[in-house]
């Protein structure tokens, strides 16, 4: 808990605009929970507020992660401000689209039913592409710059960015087929809340684990560094092994989905 408090304090001090976006997503999360409780409208088989709820939580976590990680790079104040503003406004606009479409009772993703819906879906694609370019920049800078962390943690951050880029690529695969599921149309039986298909393949599984590799792998490295007194090269080796195993797991869930196999069955 104290580490989370430290991260929040750092982001609030060094990346105030990203901290504001985190708070906005927290407010949206609470609002979506109330929506689920008091609005019984459904879309593609689930309550209309479940999707924006998931995106608000995921976006808040990603924004907090970027807000903290950017403080570890030897960037100038100007470069930090530019990156913080690009990430903040692009993710905020995407959330506005997702929430507004949910309020209208229509899909935000893969929705080309009207010119207006198509424009919003296209705008989301542009906003996500901007963030992917920022991810590429962070990955390159993680390779070429010395960050304010131990080498093993910097290695983990690089692996995290690479895994996130793969997760984003999986998102592109979903856009390419204009659906989440493989083998059935979207909207069938799924896991509670997550709604991952329990009867066919679902690319959201690999997408989810990919996007959150940015938290899981560095947190593993940080915990290892704190708990294990060993040479840094040994830390780095274990981190690399963990990162490769985690990447392999994501690759497996992607393969599983492409074979129209459900992640879990109920």
Buried (B, 14 or more C-beta within 10 A) or exposed (E): EEEEEEBBEBBBEBBEBBBBBBEBBBEBBEBBEEBBEEBEEEBBEBBBBBBBBBBBBBBBBBBBBBBBBBBBBEBEEEBBBEBBEBBBBBBBBBBEBBBEBBBEEBBBBBBEEEEEBEEBBEEBBEBBEBBBEBBEBBBEBBEEEEBEBBBBBBBBBBBBBBBBBBBBBBBEBBBEEEBBBBBBEBBBBBBEEBBBBBBBBBBBBBBBBBBBBBBBBBBBBBEBBEEEEEEEEEBBBBBBEBBEEBBEEBBEBBEBBBEBBBBEEE
